[in-house]
Amino acid sequence: MSINFEGRVAIVTGAGNGLGRSHALALAERGAKLVVNDLGGARDGTGASSDAAMEVVALIESAGGEAFAHGANVAKFDEVQDMVNQAMEKWGRVDILINNAGILRDKSFSKMDLADFQLVMDVHLMGSVNCTKAVWEIMREQNYGRILMTTSASGMYGNFGQTNYGAAKMAVLGFMNTLVLEGGKNNIHVNALAPTAGTRMTEDLLPAAVLDLMTAESVTAGALVLCDESAPTRTILCAGAGGYATANMYETDGIFVPKESQNPDEIVSRWDELSDTAGHRALESGGKQTEKFVMKAMAALQG
């Protein structure tokens, strides 16, 4: 195996079922020591049980690997900190974090209770923030870290009935983008996975024939690439049913409008020009947008 994780310690959240389970088992098969995190709740986040996580640990140990289960609710930082502390006490390092834990509370926005919106944000976004915060200084000090966010096409492109889920899944990309800039000097690579798989999150949304194609293992193959020592950083990898692609956000080159003409009518009249994708490109940071516009303005002033 060219990609292996011998000597690495990984934390996978939501690892009792579905994608998290698949990620944890695959990492362990390739040598990683695993913290199998799962609150053990239902798809909507209610309830708790350690059974699923303990089963994954048993599978890893029966294959000769090392693992322990932890039932931290990722939305509660003190519980996450306890999980990371146990990993450090047992193995002395944390190399990989896969933020996979999630819940669904789907309803159209007009019918959605704000408490359901908040809970989904707390688990997906703040769960990723809490877990990342708990390992960040460890990874900085050891000068190594691989962090994987779990985003979704529902966030990048929208999906009816998922304003809460979509907002959270887009938010983790903003979180990733800045972590990339802050962690690069300490060899911390941060990426995102946009999965499509037949799990309990999607089992009643898709026909059986389609679900048979959408294995968790096909997604995990991509996830492990983003956890490897040679992983890229700031990459959104889309994976499902054996298909793999990257997603990017691009900005058009745009236009410059002189001060005397900076009004909505001028902008509307030049809309096709400013939205022309011919010279579009991905920007490395928010400051690059400012730089682009200032350079356009300076070029116009210099004539």
Phi and psi restraints in degrees (value plus and minus 20) as a CYANA .aco file:
   2 SER   PHI     -90.8   -50.8
   2 SER   PSI     -56.0   -16.0
   3 ILE   PHI    -113.9   -73.9
   3 ILE   PSI      95.9   135.9
   4 ASN   PHI    -161.2  -121.2
   4 ASN   PSI     140.6   180.6
   5 PHE   PHI    -145.6  -105.6
   5 PHE   PSI      12.1    52.1
   6 GLU   PHI     -78.3   -38.3
   6 GLU   PSI     110.9   150.9
   7 GLY   PHI      62.1   102.1
   7 GLY   PSI     -23.8    16.2
   8 ARG   PHI    -114.6   -74.6
   8 ARG   PSI     128.2   168.2
   9 VAL   PHI    -134.4   -94.4
   9 VAL   PSI     107.7   147.7
  10 ALA   PHI    -143.4  -103.4
  10 ALA   PSI     122.3   162.3
  11 ILE   PHI    -133.4   -93.4
  11 ILE   PSI     106.3   146.3
  12 VAL   PHI    -140.5  -100.5
  12 VAL   PSI     100.2   140.2
  13 THR   PHI    -109.6   -69.6
  13 THR   PSI     130.2   170.2
  14 GLY   PHI      42.7    82.7
  14 GLY   PSI      18.7    58.7
  15 ALA   PHI    -113.5   -73.5
  15 ALA   PSI     -11.9    28.1
  16 GLY   PHI     -99.8   -59.8
  16 GLY   PSI     -45.7    -5.7
  17 ASN   PHI    -162.0  -122.0
  17 ASN   PSI     147.0   187.0
  18 GLY   PHI      36.2    76.2
  18 GLY   PSI    -154.7  -114.7
  19 LEU   PHI     -82.4   -42.4
  19 LEU   PSI     -62.3   -22.3
  20 GLY   PHI     -81.1   -41.1
  20 GLY   PSI     -62.3   -22.3
  21 ARG   PHI     -80.2   -40.2
  21 ARG   PSI     -66.4   -26.4
  22 SER   PHI     -82.2   -42.2
  22 SER   PSI     -64.1   -24.1
  23 HIS   PHI     -79.7   -39.7
  23 HIS   PSI     -66.7   -26.7
  24 ALA   PHI     -83.8   -43.8
  24 ALA   PSI     -65.4   -25.4
  25 LEU   PHI     -84.9   -44.9
  25 LEU   PSI     -58.9   -18.9
  26 ALA   PHI     -89.8   -49.8
  26 ALA   PSI     -60.4   -20.4
  27 LEU   PHI     -81.9   -41.9
  27 LEU   PSI     -64.0   -24.0
  28 ALA   PHI     -84.7   -44.7
  28 ALA   PSI     -59.2   -19.2
  29 GLU   PHI     -80.8   -40.8
  29 GLU   PSI     -49.2    -9.2
  30 ARG   PHI    -120.2   -80.2
  30 ARG   PSI      -1.0    39.0
  31 GLY   PHI      86.4   126.4
  31 GLY   PSI     -27.8    12.2
  32 ALA   PHI     -95.1   -55.1
  32 ALA   PSI     130.8   170.8
  33 LYS   PHI    -110.3   -70.3
  33 LYS   PSI     117.1   157.1
  34 LEU   PHI    -139.4   -99.4
  34 LEU   PSI     114.9   154.9
  35 VAL   PHI    -119.2   -79.2
  35 VAL   PSI      93.5   133.5
  36 VAL   PHI    -115.4   -75.4
  36 VAL   PSI      79.7   119.7
  37 ASN   PHI    -114.9   -74.9
  37 ASN   PSI     111.9   151.9
  38 ASP   PHI    -183.4  -143.4
  38 ASP   PSI     105.1   145.1
  39 LEU   PHI     -88.5   -48.5
  39 LEU   PSI     -48.1    -8.1
  40 GLY   PHI      61.4   101.4
  40 GLY   PSI       5.1    45.1
  41 GLY   PHI    -105.4   -65.4
  41 GLY   PSI     154.1   194.1
  42 ALA   PHI     -95.3   -55.3
  42 ALA   PSI     158.2   198.2
  43 ARG   PHI     -79.7   -39.7
  43 ARG   PSI     -50.2   -10.2
  44 ASP   PHI    -109.9   -69.9
  44 ASP   PSI     -15.2    24.8
  45 GLY   PHI      73.3   113.3
  45 GLY   PSI     -21.5    18.5
  46 THR   PHI    -104.5   -64.5
  46 THR   PSI     132.6   172.6
  47 GLY   PHI      59.2    99.2
  47 GLY   PSI     155.0   195.0
  48 ALA   PHI    -182.0  -142.0
  48 ALA   PSI     122.0   162.0
  49 SER   PHI    -181.2  -141.2
  49 SER   PSI     121.9   161.9
  50 SER   PHI    -114.0   -74.0
  50 SER   PSI     -20.2    19.8
  51 ASP   PHI     -79.8   -39.8
  51 ASP   PSI     -67.7   -27.7
  52 ALA   PHI     -83.8   -43.8
  52 ALA   PSI     -64.0   -24.0
  53 ALA   PHI     -84.6   -44.6
  53 ALA   PSI     -60.8   -20.8
  54 MET   PHI     -84.7   -44.7
  54 MET   PSI     -53.7   -13.7
  55 GLU   PHI     -85.8   -45.8
  55 GLU   PSI     -60.9   -20.9
  56 VAL   PHI     -84.8   -44.8
  56 VAL   PSI     -62.1   -22.1
  57 VAL   PHI     -79.6   -39.6
  57 VAL   PSI     -63.9   -23.9
  58 ALA   PHI     -81.7   -41.7
  58 ALA   PSI     -59.8   -19.8
  59 LEU   PHI     -84.6   -44.6
  59 LEU   PSI     -61.7   -21.7
  60 ILE   PHI     -85.4   -45.4
  60 ILE   PSI     -66.3   -26.3
  61 GLU   PHI     -86.8   -46.8
  61 GLU   PSI     -55.6   -15.6
  62 SER   PHI     -87.1   -47.1
  62 SER   PSI     -42.2    -2.2
  63 ALA   PHI    -112.9   -72.9
  63 ALA   PSI     -13.2    26.8
  64 GLY   PHI      73.1   113.1
  64 GLY   PSI     -12.3    27.7
  65 GLY   PHI    -112.3   -72.3
  65 GLY   PSI    -199.7  -159.7
  66 GLU   PHI    -140.4  -100.4
  66 GLU   PSI     114.6   154.6
  67 ALA   PHI    -184.0  -144.0
  67 ALA   PSI     136.2   176.2
  68 PHE   PHI    -162.7  -122.7
  68 PHE   PSI     135.0   175.0
  69 ALA   PHI    -117.7   -77.7
  69 ALA   PSI     128.7   168.7
  70 HIS   PHI    -165.0  -125.0
  70 HIS   PSI     112.2   152.2
  71 GLY   PHI    -115.4   -75.4
  71 GLY   PSI       6.7    46.7
  72 ALA   PHI     -75.7   -35.7
  72 ALA   PSI     115.8   155.8
  73 ASN   PHI    -101.0   -61.0
  73 ASN   PSI      94.9   134.9
  74 VAL   PHI     -84.0   -44.0
  74 VAL   PSI     -38.0     2.0
  75 ALA   PHI     -98.6   -58.6
  75 ALA   PSI     -23.5    16.5
  76 LYS   PHI    -138.7   -98.7
  76 LYS   PSI      90.1   130.1
  77 PHE   PHI     -81.5   -41.5
  77 PHE   PSI     -57.4   -17.4
  78 ASP   PHI     -83.1   -43.1
  78 ASP   PSI     -55.8   -15.8
  79 GLU   PHI     -90.9   -50.9
  79 GLU   PSI     -59.4   -19.4
  80 VAL   PHI     -83.8   -43.8
  80 VAL   PSI     -63.4   -23.4
  81 GLN   PHI     -80.7   -40.7
  81 GLN   PSI     -59.4   -19.4
  82 ASP   PHI     -82.2   -42.2
  82 ASP   PSI     -60.5   -20.5
  83 MET   PHI     -81.8   -41.8
  83 MET   PSI     -66.7   -26.7
  84 VAL   PHI     -86.9   -46.9
  84 VAL   PSI     -58.6   -18.6
  85 ASN   PHI     -80.0   -40.0
  85 ASN   PSI     -61.2   -21.2
  86 GLN   PHI     -84.9   -44.9
  86 GLN   PSI     -58.8   -18.8
  87 ALA   PHI     -83.1   -43.1
  87 ALA   PSI     -61.5   -21.5
  88 MET   PHI     -87.5   -47.5
  88 MET   PSI     -59.6   -19.6
  89 GLU   PHI     -85.0   -45.0
  89 GLU   PSI     -55.5   -15.5
  90 LYS   PHI    -102.3   -62.3
  90 LYS   PSI     -61.9   -21.9
  91 TRP   PHI    -145.3  -105.3
  91 TRP   PSI     -32.6     7.4
  92 GLY   PHI      59.1    99.1
  92 GLY   PSI     -14.4    25.6
  93 ARG   PHI    -183.8  -143.8
  93 ARG   PSI     141.7   181.7
  94 VAL   PHI    -156.4  -116.4
  94 VAL   PSI      98.9   138.9
  95 ASP   PHI    -123.4   -83.4
  95 ASP   PSI     -50.9   -10.9
  96 ILE   PHI    -153.6  -113.6
  96 ILE   PSI     114.7   154.7
  97 LEU   PHI    -148.7  -108.7
  97 LEU   PSI     102.8   142.8
  98 ILE   PHI    -130.4   -90.4
  98 ILE   PSI      90.3   130.3
  99 ASN   PHI    -104.1   -64.1
  99 ASN   PSI      75.1   115.1
 100 ASN   PHI    -137.1   -97.1
 100 ASN   PSI     -41.2    -1.2
 101 ALA   PHI     -78.3   -38.3
 101 ALA   PSI     118.5   158.5
 102 GLY   PHI    -184.2  -144.2
 102 GLY   PSI     142.4   182.4
 103 ILE   PHI    -157.3  -117.3
 103 ILE   PSI     147.7   187.7
 104 LEU   PHI    -145.9  -105.9
 104 LEU   PSI     118.8   158.8
 105 ARG   PHI    -158.5  -118.5
 105 ARG   PSI      48.1    88.1
 106 ASP   PHI     -97.4   -57.4
 106 ASP   PSI     111.0   151.0
 107 LYS   PHI    -184.6  -144.6
 107 LYS   PSI     135.7   175.7
 108 SER   PHI     -83.2   -43.2
 108 SER   PSI     132.7   172.7
 109 PHE   PHI     -79.2   -39.2
 109 PHE   PSI     -56.1   -16.1
 110 SER   PHI     -85.1   -45.1
 110 SER   PSI     -46.5    -6.5
 111 LYS   PHI    -121.9   -81.9
 111 LYS   PSI     -25.1    14.9
 112 MET   PHI    -100.6   -60.6
 112 MET   PSI     111.5   151.5
 113 ASP   PHI     -95.8   -55.8
 113 ASP   PSI     119.4   159.4
 114 LEU   PHI     -82.4   -42.4
 114 LEU   PSI     -46.3    -6.3
 115 ALA   PHI     -84.6   -44.6
 115 ALA   PSI     -55.1   -15.1
 116 ASP   PHI     -91.3   -51.3
 116 ASP   PSI     -53.8   -13.8
 117 PHE   PHI     -84.8   -44.8
 117 PHE   PSI     -67.8   -27.8
 118 GLN   PHI     -82.3   -42.3
 118 GLN   PSI     -62.5   -22.5
 119 LEU   PHI     -83.8   -43.8
 119 LEU   PSI     -62.2   -22.2
 120 VAL   PHI     -84.1   -44.1
 120 VAL   PSI     -60.2   -20.2
 121 MET   PHI     -83.9   -43.9
 121 MET   PSI     -61.0   -21.0
 122 ASP   PHI     -82.0   -42.0
 122 ASP   PSI     -61.7   -21.7
 123 VAL   PHI     -96.2   -56.2
 123 VAL   PSI     -71.1   -31.1
 124 HIS   PHI     -94.7   -54.7
 124 HIS   PSI     -70.5   -30.5
 125 LEU   PHI    -102.5   -62.5
 125 LEU   PSI     -79.7   -39.7
 126 MET   PHI     -87.9   -47.9
 126 MET   PSI     -47.9    -7.9
 127 GLY   PHI     -81.6   -41.6
 127 GLY   PSI     -62.5   -22.5
 128 SER   PHI     -87.2   -47.2
 128 SER   PSI     -59.2   -19.2
 129 VAL   PHI     -84.9   -44.9
 129 VAL   PSI     -67.2   -27.2
 130 ASN   PHI     -80.3   -40.3
 130 ASN   PSI     -66.6   -26.6
 131 CYS   PHI     -87.6   -47.6
 131 CYS   PSI     -60.0   -20.0
 132 THR   PHI     -86.1   -46.1
 132 THR   PSI     -62.1   -22.1
 133 LYS   PHI     -81.1   -41.1
 133 LYS   PSI     -58.7   -18.7
 134 ALA   PHI     -89.2   -49.2
 134 ALA   PSI     -43.6    -3.6
 135 VAL   PHI    -127.7   -87.7
 135 VAL   PSI     -29.4    10.6
 136 TRP   PHI     -79.7   -39.7
 136 TRP   PSI     -70.8   -30.8
 137 GLU   PHI     -87.7   -47.7
 137 GLU   PSI     -52.1   -12.1
 138 ILE   PHI     -80.8   -40.8
 138 ILE   PSI     -67.6   -27.6
 139 MET   PHI     -87.4   -47.4
 139 MET   PSI     -57.1   -17.1
 140 ARG   PHI     -83.4   -43.4
 140 ARG   PSI     -64.0   -24.0
 141 GLU   PHI     -89.4   -49.4
 141 GLU   PSI     -54.6   -14.6
 142 GLN   PHI    -108.2   -68.2
 142 GLN   PSI     -22.5    17.5
 143 ASN   PHI      38.7    78.7
 143 ASN   PSI      19.8    59.8
 144 TYR   PHI    -185.5  -145.5
 144 TYR   PSI     113.5   153.5
 145 GLY   PHI    -189.6  -149.6
 145 GLY   PSI     124.6   164.6
 146 ARG   PHI    -150.2  -110.2
 146 ARG   PSI      95.2   135.2
 147 ILE   PHI    -138.1   -98.1
 147 ILE   PSI     112.4   152.4
 148 LEU   PHI    -141.3  -101.3
 148 LEU   PSI     100.4   140.4
 149 MET   PHI    -108.3   -68.3
 149 MET   PSI     134.5   174.5
 150 THR   PHI    -132.1   -92.1
 150 THR   PSI      90.4   130.4
 151 THR   PHI    -122.6   -82.6
 151 THR   PSI    -181.5  -141.5
 152 SER   PHI    -183.4  -143.4
 152 SER   PSI     131.4   171.4
 153 ALA   PHI     -80.6   -40.6
 153 ALA   PSI     -46.7    -6.7
 154 SER   PHI     -83.3   -43.3
 154 SER   PSI     -51.3   -11.3
 155 GLY   PHI    -100.9   -60.9
 155 GLY   PSI     -64.7   -24.7
 156 MET   PHI     -92.2   -52.2
 156 MET   PSI     -53.0   -13.0
 157 TYR   PHI    -144.5  -104.5
 157 TYR   PSI     -34.0     6.0
 158 GLY   PHI      74.2   114.2
 158 GLY   PSI     131.5   171.5
 159 ASN   PHI    -176.7  -136.7
 159 ASN   PSI     107.7   147.7
 160 PHE   PHI     -76.0   -36.0
 160 PHE   PSI     112.9   152.9
 161 GLY   PHI      65.3   105.3
 161 GLY   PSI     -12.4    27.6
 162 GLN   PHI    -150.6  -110.6
 162 GLN   PSI      24.9    64.9
 163 THR   PHI     -82.0   -42.0
 163 THR   PSI     -59.8   -19.8
 164 ASN   PHI     -88.3   -48.3
 164 ASN   PSI     -70.0   -30.0
 165 TYR   PHI     -83.7   -43.7
 165 TYR   PSI     -64.7   -24.7
 166 GLY   PHI     -83.1   -43.1
 166 GLY   PSI     -61.5   -21.5
 167 ALA   PHI     -82.7   -42.7
 167 ALA   PSI     -63.2   -23.2
 168 ALA   PHI     -86.1   -46.1
 168 ALA   PSI     -60.0   -20.0
 169 LYS   PHI     -93.8   -53.8
 169 LYS   PSI     -47.0    -7.0
 170 MET   PHI     -97.0   -57.0
 170 MET   PSI     -54.9   -14.9
 171 ALA   PHI     -82.5   -42.5
 171 ALA   PSI     -56.5   -16.5
 172 VAL   PHI     -86.7   -46.7
 172 VAL   PSI     -41.5    -1.5
 173 LEU   PHI     -93.5   -53.5
 173 LEU   PSI     -58.6   -18.6
 174 GLY   PHI     -83.4   -43.4
 174 GLY   PSI     -59.5   -19.5
 175 PHE   PHI     -80.8   -40.8
 175 PHE   PSI     -67.4   -27.4
 176 MET   PHI     -78.6   -38.6
 176 MET   PSI     -66.9   -26.9
 177 ASN   PHI     -77.2   -37.2
 177 ASN   PSI     -60.5   -20.5
 178 THR   PHI     -99.6   -59.6
 178 THR   PSI     -55.2   -15.2
 179 LEU   PHI     -79.5   -39.5
 179 LEU   PSI     -56.8   -16.8
 180 VAL   PHI     -77.4   -37.4
 180 VAL   PSI     -64.5   -24.5
 181 LEU   PHI     -88.9   -48.9
 181 LEU   PSI     -58.0   -18.0
 182 GLU   PHI    -101.6   -61.6
 182 GLU   PSI     -46.5    -6.5
 183 GLY   PHI    -118.9   -78.9
 183 GLY   PSI     -30.7     9.3
 184 GLY   PHI     -77.1   -37.1
 184 GLY   PSI     -60.4   -20.4
 185 LYS   PHI     -88.5   -48.5
 185 LYS   PSI     -37.4     2.6
 186 ASN   PHI    -127.5   -87.5
 186 ASN   PSI       2.0    42.0
 187 ASN   PHI      39.0    79.0
 187 ASN   PSI      16.6    56.6
 188 ILE   PHI    -122.9   -82.9
 188 ILE   PSI      95.4   135.4
 189 HIS   PHI    -121.6   -81.6
 189 HIS   PSI     114.1   154.1
 190 VAL   PHI    -146.3  -106.3
 190 VAL   PSI     106.4   146.4
 191 ASN   PHI    -155.2  -115.2
 191 ASN   PSI     155.8   195.8
 192 ALA   PHI    -155.4  -115.4
 192 ALA   PSI     124.9   164.9
 193 LEU   PHI    -132.8   -92.8
 193 LEU   PSI     109.0   149.0
 194 ALA   PHI    -131.4   -91.4
 194 ALA   PSI      73.0   113.0
 195 PRO   PHI    -112.7   -72.7
 195 PRO   PSI     133.1   173.1
 196 THR   PHI    -151.3  -111.3
 196 THR   PSI      95.0   135.0
 197 ALA   PHI    -169.0  -129.0
 197 ALA   PSI     137.9   177.9
 198 GLY   PHI    -105.5   -65.5
 198 GLY   PSI      69.9   109.9
 199 THR   PHI    -143.6  -103.6
 199 THR   PSI    -197.7  -157.7
 200 ARG   PHI     -85.5   -45.5
 200 ARG   PSI     -36.6     3.4
 201 MET   PHI     -93.3   -53.3
 201 MET   PSI     -43.8    -3.8
 202 THR   PHI    -143.1  -103.1
 202 THR   PSI     -19.1    20.9
 203 GLU   PHI     -80.8   -40.8
 203 GLU   PSI     -50.6   -10.6
 204 ASP   PHI    -120.6   -80.6
 204 ASP   PSI      -8.7    31.3
 205 LEU   PHI    -126.3   -86.3
 205 LEU   PSI     -38.8     1.2
 206 LEU   PHI    -151.4  -111.4
 206 LEU   PSI     129.8   169.8
 207 PRO   PHI     -88.1   -48.1
 207 PRO   PSI     135.6   175.6
 208 ALA   PHI     -77.8   -37.8
 208 ALA   PSI     -60.9   -20.9
 209 ALA   PHI     -81.7   -41.7
 209 ALA   PSI     -55.4   -15.4
 210 VAL   PHI     -94.2   -54.2
 210 VAL   PSI     -61.9   -21.9
 211 LEU   PHI     -80.4   -40.4
 211 LEU   PSI     -53.1   -13.1
 212 ASP   PHI     -83.3   -43.3
 212 ASP   PSI     -48.9    -8.9
 213 LEU   PHI     -99.4   -59.4
 213 LEU   PSI     -47.5    -7.5
 214 MET   PHI    -115.5   -75.5
 214 MET   PSI      47.0    87.0
 215 THR   PHI     -95.9   -55.9
 215 THR   PSI     128.4   168.4
 216 ALA   PHI     -82.3   -42.3
 216 ALA   PSI     -55.1   -15.1
 217 GLU   PHI     -83.3   -43.3
 217 GLU   PSI     -53.0   -13.0
 218 SER   PHI     -86.5   -46.5
 218 SER   PSI     -54.2   -14.2
 219 VAL   PHI     -92.7   -52.7
 219 VAL   PSI     -62.3   -22.3
 220 THR   PHI     -79.4   -39.4
 220 THR   PSI     -53.9   -13.9
 221 ALA   PHI     -75.8   -35.8
 221 ALA   PSI     -60.2   -20.2
 222 GLY   PHI     -93.0   -53.0
 222 GLY   PSI     -59.3   -19.3
 223 ALA   PHI     -78.6   -38.6
 223 ALA   PSI     -61.3   -21.3
 224 LEU   PHI     -86.5   -46.5
 224 LEU   PSI     -50.7   -10.7
 225 VAL   PHI     -80.9   -40.9
 225 VAL   PSI     -58.7   -18.7
 226 LEU   PHI     -99.5   -59.5
 226 LEU   PSI     -26.8    13.2
 227 CYS   PHI    -123.1   -83.1
 227 CYS   PSI     -25.3    14.7
 228 ASP   PHI     -95.5   -55.5
 228 ASP   PSI     141.4   181.4
 229 GLU   PHI     -78.9   -38.9
 229 GLU   PSI     -54.2   -14.2
 230 SER   PHI    -114.2   -74.2
 230 SER   PSI      -1.9    38.1
 231 ALA   PHI     -82.4   -42.4
 231 ALA   PSI     129.8   169.8
 232 PRO   PHI     -91.2   -51.2
 232 PRO   PSI    -193.7  -153.7
 233 THR   PHI    -158.1  -118.1
 233 THR   PSI     131.3   171.3
 234 ARG   PHI      40.2    80.2
 234 ARG   PSI      19.2    59.2
 235 THR   PHI    -129.3   -89.3
 235 THR   PSI     115.1   155.1
 236 ILE   PHI    -123.3   -83.3
 236 ILE   PSI      90.3   130.3
 237 LEU   PHI    -121.8   -81.8
 237 LEU   PSI     101.3   141.3
 238 CYS   PHI    -116.3   -76.3
 238 CYS   PSI     113.7   153.7
 239 ALA   PHI    -166.3  -126.3
 239 ALA   PSI     118.3   158.3
 240 GLY   PHI     156.3   196.3
 240 GLY   PSI     117.0   157.0
 241 ALA   PHI      37.3    77.3
 241 ALA   PSI       8.2    48.2
 242 GLY   PHI      67.5   107.5
 242 GLY   PSI     -18.8    21.2
 243 GLY   PHI    -118.5   -78.5
 243 GLY   PSI     122.4   162.4
 244 TYR   PHI    -157.4  -117.4
 244 TYR   PSI     115.9   155.9
 245 ALA   PHI    -175.5  -135.5
 245 ALA   PSI     141.9   181.9
 246 THR   PHI    -128.7   -88.7
 246 THR   PSI     128.3   168.3
 247 ALA   PHI    -135.0   -95.0
 247 ALA   PSI     124.8   164.8
 248 ASN   PHI    -161.4  -121.4
 248 ASN   PSI     135.1   175.1
 249 MET   PHI    -124.7   -84.7
 249 MET   PSI     104.8   144.8
 250 TYR   PHI    -135.3   -95.3
 250 TYR   PSI     135.2   175.2
 251 GLU   PHI    -145.1  -105.1
 251 GLU   PSI     115.0   155.0
 252 THR   PHI     -87.0   -47.0
 252 THR   PSI     139.9   179.9
 253 ASP   PHI     -83.9   -43.9
 253 ASP   PSI     -54.9   -14.9
 254 GLY   PHI      60.1   100.1
 254 GLY   PSI    -188.8  -148.8
 255 ILE   PHI    -152.1  -112.1
 255 ILE   PSI     146.8   186.8
 256 PHE   PHI    -136.8   -96.8
 256 PHE   PSI     115.5   155.5
 257 VAL   PHI    -139.6   -99.6
 257 VAL   PSI     102.8   142.8
 258 PRO   PHI     -84.0   -44.0
 258 PRO   PSI     137.3   177.3
 259 LYS   PHI     -72.5   -32.5
 259 LYS   PSI     -61.9   -21.9
 260 GLU   PHI     -89.4   -49.4
 260 GLU   PSI     -33.9     6.1
 261 SER   PHI    -134.0   -94.0
 261 SER   PSI     -10.1    29.9
 262 GLN   PHI     -98.5   -58.5
 262 GLN   PSI      60.3   100.3
 263 ASN   PHI    -161.2  -121.2
 263 ASN   PSI     141.6   181.6
 264 PRO   PHI     -81.6   -41.6
 264 PRO   PSI     -52.4   -12.4
 265 ASP   PHI     -84.6   -44.6
 265 ASP   PSI     -60.0   -20.0
 266 GLU   PHI     -85.2   -45.2
 266 GLU   PSI     -62.2   -22.2
 267 ILE   PHI     -84.0   -44.0
 267 ILE   PSI     -64.2   -24.2
 268 VAL   PHI     -81.5   -41.5
 268 VAL   PSI     -61.4   -21.4
 269 SER   PHI     -85.7   -45.7
 269 SER   PSI     -43.5    -3.5
 270 ARG   PHI    -130.9   -90.9
 270 ARG   PSI       0.1    40.1
 271 TRP   PHI     -78.5   -38.5
 271 TRP   PSI     -64.6   -24.6
 272 ASP   PHI     -81.5   -41.5
 272 ASP   PSI     -56.8   -16.8
 273 GLU   PHI     -88.8   -48.8
 273 GLU   PSI     -65.1   -25.1
 274 LEU   PHI     -92.6   -52.6
 274 LEU   PSI     -42.5    -2.5
 275 SER   PHI    -119.4   -79.4
 275 SER   PSI     -14.7    25.3
 276 ASP   PHI     -83.1   -43.1
 276 ASP   PSI     106.0   146.0
 277 THR   PHI    -107.7   -67.7
 277 THR   PSI     -16.5    23.5
 278 ALA   PHI     -75.5   -35.5
 278 ALA   PSI     -60.9   -20.9
 279 GLY   PHI    -129.3   -89.3
 279 GLY   PSI       4.7    44.7
 280 HIS   PHI     -91.1   -51.1
 280 HIS   PSI     131.8   171.8
 281 ARG   PHI    -174.7  -134.7
 281 ARG   PSI     140.4   180.4
 282 ALA   PHI    -101.5   -61.5
 282 ALA   PSI     119.0   159.0
 283 LEU   PHI    -121.3   -81.3
 283 LEU   PSI     119.9   159.9
 284 GLU   PHI     -98.7   -58.7
 284 GLU   PSI     -40.3    -0.3
 285 SER   PHI    -182.8  -142.8
 285 SER   PSI     146.5   186.5
 286 GLY   PHI     -80.4   -40.4
 286 GLY   PSI     -53.3   -13.3
 287 GLY   PHI     -83.8   -43.8
 287 GLY   PSI     -44.6    -4.6
 288 LYS   PHI     -87.9   -47.9
 288 LYS   PSI     -49.0    -9.0
 289 GLN   PHI     -87.7   -47.7
 289 GLN   PSI     -66.4   -26.4
 290 THR   PHI     -78.6   -38.6
 290 THR   PSI     -64.5   -24.5
 291 GLU   PHI     -78.5   -38.5
 291 GLU   PSI     -63.4   -23.4
 292 LYS   PHI     -82.0   -42.0
 292 LYS   PSI     -67.3   -27.3
 293 PHE   PHI     -87.9   -47.9
 293 PHE   PSI     -59.1   -19.1
 294 VAL   PHI     -85.4   -45.4
 294 VAL   PSI     -60.3   -20.3
 295 MET   PHI     -83.9   -43.9
 295 MET   PSI     -57.3   -17.3
 296 LYS   PHI     -83.6   -43.6
 296 LYS   PSI     -64.1   -24.1
 297 ALA   PHI     -84.1   -44.1
 297 ALA   PSI     -62.0   -22.0
 298 MET   PHI     -86.1   -46.1
 298 MET   PSI     -58.9   -18.9
 299 ALA   PHI     -84.5   -44.5
 299 ALA   PSI     -59.4   -19.4
 300 ALA   PHI     -86.5   -46.5
 300 ALA   PSI     -59.3   -19.3
 301 LEU   PHI     -86.7   -46.7
 301 LEU   PSI     -52.8   -12.8
 302 GLN   PHI    -101.0   -61.0
 302 GLN   PSI     -27.1    12.9
